[in-house]
Amino acid sequence: MSEDLSDLDRAIDEGAIFRHWYDLARELGYCSGQEVREGEQWVILSGSWEK
């Protein structure tokens, strides 16, 4: 079995990282909502929407 990984195999799953971050941030009370607008992730931080 080859140790070489394709670019796809090395790609970071940004969606999984965001979900993990969001779950932790929500648990700690840093954000209270999230949505995707025109392909960009937005969250409510301290009462205002941020990218």
C-alpha positions, 0 to 999 in steps of 0.5 A: 500500500502506498504512503502517497496521498492524493490532494483529495485525501489530504484536503481538510474537511472544513465543514467538519471543523466548523461543526466541531467549532460551532458545537463547542462555541455554542456550548460555551455561549459564544454564539447562538445561531448559524446559517449559510448565505451565498455559500459562506458560513455566518454565525451570531456572535454577541448578538450580531451576524459575523462571517 
